[in-house]
């Protein structure tokens, strides 16, 4: 049981390049999400999904796309990278689809992205 | 909207000192409250949680009590160790957030031998 895995661990992009951050979980969790972590700002939600085929926007969705074709995978796409997207990105998953969940969220190890 | 406010860090303590990290929240309804810990270079791990008023979450010597009257969920530990050095995040999951976690800004704790 690997939990939540993310690749790559580190990435450097030039402004305007595109890339996909991969996230996978093997716990059969319905809910998956992407956060970005910036100094002094905690974690902010980018996009989330309550199941295959269903995605929704979080607090800071601009510049990012997601899809959820399977329960296991939830990739995050940067279409045209900007320096403001330099951050650490965390994928997370948990059981359930309901509001006000008290299920634990499991986090991946993170991807550190630098955009020059 | 819902929000979480934590005391600013960094907090530096000597080993065996008492720790308090303050956390207050604003939310409609009855959110669930969490403390997550992030060790250097790692992702976040759940430390403890409380799902209703007056609940006390505890784990690894850490405790926090859900206080609805003061909208607080302060983290405490009686005797910290060097291995407790990490960043601590208070978070809530509320009724109107689609199950999303709302995080505080994090408090860095450094424990010196």
Interface residues (C-beta under 8 A of the other chain):
Chain A: X4 X31 X33 X35 X40 X41 X42 X43 X44 X45 X48 X50 X56 X58 X90 X92 X94 X96 X97 X98 X99 X100 X101 X102 X104 X105 X107 X108 X109 X110
Chain B: X4 X29 X30 X31 X32 X36 X42 X43 X44 X45 X46 X49 X51 X89 X93 X94 X95 X96 X97 X98 X99 X100 X101 X103 X104 X105 X106
